[in-house]
């Protein structure tokens, strides 16, 4: 089944020419011309009801347009598919990546709804043992490394969502994903800031510890931060409920980022900061530091910030 793109605008210049744009100031724009002047573009953009199978679309075009070559129709449809004006409905509705999400039990529904809207199937894991395994929710005991490795081994992506900064959790999941070589995305709220760390290529951009060095090195109040982090490492306190709107934005931005990684192969890797107080989003290039104690060879090396 074919459907027409919902993200593009098709502006009629004439019966035989349409301007295609993604937005009013988008750099992505071009003119689509019907060289045969058959009126085929007008029929596709203004008369055909989508979704429709390719065979039915070709049959309708042949029936509505006199003296048109079927090869011209096939060639034009191939071009429209290539530039994503038309797309296969199956490609939109089926995303076969194996994804698990690790989060707190009260946030499972919010996260699952966001991913389902984008046609992702996810396996939710929670940090606390659920009273019942409704919605196929499973318990992931990070303290039991052997069992945790067994539970995560079949997934391509491991996503972690937290309502607060939880270094002990991030270290444990980071270690598991390094051992299994899984793509890891950590998303969490830190006060009025949302942080998204896509660690999807350990060999190029390092692991969570590399990101932590990069982030901590820019803190002007590093001593206060270290005191707080030491306390969190000893006991990850139950945090007060976060701003639901902030958490929803964090989840949606993570889904958008996952869409990007699933669509492109040539990617620049950044971590993202969503400042909800100042309404500013920034990004920092992820760097792999030499001799990281977690993702490189010398396990005896440590750094000042861990």
C-alpha positions in Angstrom: 0.0 0.0 0.0 1.2 3.5 -0.9 0.5 6.7 1.1 1.4 10.3 0.3 3.8 12.1 2.5 2.2 14.1 5.4 5.3 16.1 6.0 5.5 17.8 2.6 3.4 20.6 1.0 2.4 20.3 -2.6 1.8 23.8 -4.1 0.1 23.9 -7.5 1.9 26.1 -10.0 0.0 24.8 -13.0 -1.7 21.6 -14.0 1.6 20.2 -15.0 3.9 21.6 -12.3 3.9 21.5 -8.5 6.3 23.0 -5.9 7.3 20.6 -3.2 8.3 22.0 0.2 8.8 20.7 3.7 8.1 24.1 5.2 7.8 27.8 4.4 11.5 28.4 4.9 12.8 24.9 4.4 15.8 24.4 2.2 14.2 21.2 1.0 12.2 22.3 -2.0 12.0 21.5 -5.7 9.7 21.7 -8.7 8.0 18.6 -9.9 7.1 18.7 -13.6 4.9 16.5 -15.7 7.0 16.5 -18.9 4.4 14.7 -20.9 1.7 17.2 -19.8 -0.7 14.4 -19.2 -2.2 15.8 -16.0 -0.9 12.9 -14.0 0.4 15.1 -11.1 -3.0 16.8 -10.7 -4.7 13.4 -10.4 -2.2 12.0 -7.9 -2.2 15.1 -5.6 -5.8 16.2 -5.9 -8.0 13.3 -7.0 -6.6 9.9 -5.8 -7.6 8.7 -2.3 -4.7 7.3 -0.3 -3.7 4.8 0.9 -3.9 2.7 -2.2 -2.0 -0.3 -3.6 0.5 0.4 -6.4 -1.3 -1.8 -8.8 -4.6 0.0 -8.2 -2.9 3.4 -8.5 -1.4 2.4 -11.9 -4.7 1.1 -13.0 -6.6 4.2 -12.1 -4.0 6.4 -13.8 -4.2 4.4 -17.0 -8.0 4.6 -16.9 -8.2 8.4 -16.2 -5.5 9.5 -18.7 -5.8 8.9 -22.4 -2.8 7.9 -24.5 -0.3 7.6 -21.6 2.5 5.0 -21.6 2.4 2.6 -18.7 6.2 2.7 -18.5 5.9 6.5 -18.0 3.6 5.9 -15.0 5.9 3.3 -13.5 8.9 5.6 -13.9 7.1 8.5 -12.3 5.9 6.5 -9.4 9.5 5.2 -8.9 10.7 8.8 -8.8 8.0 9.8 -6.3 9.0 6.9 -4.1 12.7 7.7 -4.3 12.2 11.3 -3.1 9.6 10.1 -0.4 6.6 11.9 -1.8 5.0 8.5 -1.9 6.0 5.9 0.6 5.2 2.3 1.4 2.6 2.1 4.2 4.3 -1.0 5.5 7.6 0.9 5.9 5.8 3.5 8.0 3.9 1.1 10.3 6.5 -1.6 10.9 9.8 -0.8 12.7 11.6 -4.0 13.4 14.2 -2.8 15.8 14.3 -4.7 19.0 14.1 -2.0 21.7 13.8 -2.3 25.5 13.1 0.6 27.8 14.2 0.7 31.5 12.4 3.1 33.7 10.3 3.6 36.9 7.0 1.8 37.0 4.8 4.9 37.1 6.3 6.2 33.8 5.8 3.0 31.7 2.4 4.1 30.2 3.7 7.5 29.2 6.7 6.1 27.4 4.8 3.2 25.8 2.2 5.6 24.4 4.9 7.8 22.8 6.7 4.9 21.2 3.4 3.3 20.0 2.4 6.5 18.2 5.6 6.1 16.1 5.0 2.4 15.5 7.7 1.1 17.7 7.3 -2.1 19.7 9.2 -1.9 23.0 9.7 -4.3 25.9 9.4 -2.3 29.2 11.6 -3.1 32.2 11.2 -1.5 35.6 13.6 -1.0 38.4 11.1 -2.1 41.1 9.5 -5.6 41.1 6.0 -5.0 39.7 3.0 -6.4 41.6 1.9 -8.1 38.3 3.3 -8.3 34.8 0.5 -6.4 33.2 1.3 -5.0 29.7 4.2 -7.5 29.6 6.2 -5.3 32.1 9.3 -7.2 33.4 11.5 -6.6 36.4 15.2 -5.9 35.7 17.4 -6.4 38.8 20.6 -4.5 38.0 22.3 -5.9 41.1 22.1 -9.4 39.5 24.4 -8.8 36.6 24.2 -12.3 35.2 20.4 -12.3 34.9 20.4 -8.7 33.6 22.8 -9.6 30.8 20.5 -12.5 29.9 17.5 -10.3 29.8 19.1 -7.6 27.6 21.1 -9.8 25.2 18.4 -10.0 22.4 17.8 -6.2 22.1 19.4 -3.8 19.6 18.7 -0.7 21.6 18.6 -0.2 25.4 16.9 3.0 26.5 16.9 4.3 30.1 14.5 7.0 31.3 14.8 8.5 34.8 13.0 11.4 36.5 16.2 12.5 38.2 20.0 12.2 38.0 20.9 8.6 39.0 24.6 7.9 38.4 24.6 4.5 40.0 21.9 3.3 37.6 23.7 4.8 34.6 27.0 3.1 35.6 25.3 -0.3 35.9 23.4 -0.1 32.6 26.5 1.3 30.9 28.5 -1.7 32.0 25.9 -4.1 30.8 25.6 -2.5 27.4 29.4 -2.4 27.0 29.6 -6.1 27.7 26.8 -6.9 25.3 27.8 -4.1 22.8 24.3 -2.7 22.7 23.3 0.7 21.6 22.4 2.8 24.7 20.4 6.0 25.0 20.1 7.6 28.5 17.5 10.2 29.0 16.8 11.9 32.4 15.6 15.0 34.1 18.0 17.1 36.2 16.0 19.9 37.8 14.7 22.0 35.0 16.9 20.4 32.5 16.5 17.3 30.3 19.5 15.4 29.2 19.6 12.9 26.3 22.8 10.9 25.8 22.8 8.6 22.7 25.7 6.2 23.1 25.0 4.2 20.0 28.6 3.6 18.9 31.0 2.9 21.8 34.0 2.4 19.5 33.7 6.0 18.2 32.2 8.1 21.0 33.0 6.1 24.1 30.6 5.3 26.9 28.7 7.0 29.7 31.9 7.6 31.7 33.3 9.6 28.7 30.2 11.8 28.6 30.4 12.3 32.4 34.0 13.6 32.1 33.0 15.9 29.4 30.0 17.3 31.3 31.6 17.6 34.7 34.7 19.4 33.3 32.4 22.3 32.4 30.9 22.7 35.9 31.9 25.8 37.9 30.3 24.4 41.1 32.1 21.1 40.7 32.7 20.6 44.5 29.0 20.9 45.3 28.2 18.6 42.4 30.7 15.9 43.6 29.3 16.0 47.2 25.8 15.5 45.8 26.9 12.7 43.4 28.7 10.8 46.2 25.5 10.9 48.2 23.5 9.6 45.2 26.1 6.8 44.6 25.7 5.6 48.2 21.9 5.8 48.1 19.7 6.7 45.2 17.0 8.6 47.0 13.3 8.4 45.9 12.8 11.6 44.1 9.7 13.8 44.2 7.5 13.5 41.1 8.9 15.5 38.2 7.0 18.0 36.0 4.9 15.7 33.7 5.2 18.2 30.8 9.0 18.2 31.0 9.1 14.4 31.1 6.8 14.1 28.2 9.0 16.5 26.1 12.0 14.5 27.1 10.4 11.2 25.9 9.2 12.7 22.7 12.6 14.2 21.9 14.2 10.8 22.5 11.7 9.1 20.1 12.6 11.8 17.5 16.3 11.1 18.0 15.7 7.3 17.6 13.8 8.0 14.4 16.8 9.9 13.1 19.2 7.1 14.0 17.0 4.5 12.3 16.8 6.5 9.1 20.4 7.7 8.5 23.7 6.0 8.5 26.1 9.0 8.4 25.5 10.7 11.8 27.3 13.2 13.9 27.0 12.1 17.6 25.9 14.7 20.1 24.4 14.7 23.6 21.4 17.1 24.0 20.4 19.4 26.8 16.8 20.7 27.0 16.7 23.8 29.3 13.0 24.1 30.2 13.6 27.2 32.3 15.3 29.3 29.7 13.6 27.5 26.8 17.0 26.8 25.2 18.2 23.5 23.6 21.9 22.9 23.2 24.0 20.0 22.0 27.6 18.8 22.9 29.7 16.6 20.6 30.4 13.3 22.3 34.1 12.6 22.6 36.0 9.4 23.3 38.7 10.0 25.9 41.9 8.0 25.9 42.1 5.1 28.3 38.6 5.2 29.7 38.5 2.7 32.6 35.2 1.3 31.4 35.3 1.0 27.6 39.1 0.7 27.0 41.7 -1.7 28.0 43.3 -0.6 31.3 40.7 -1.2 34.0 43.0 0.1 36.7 42.9 3.7 35.4 40.4 6.1 37.0 39.6 9.8 36.6 39.1 12.5 39.1 35.3 12.9 38.5 34.3 9.2 39.1 
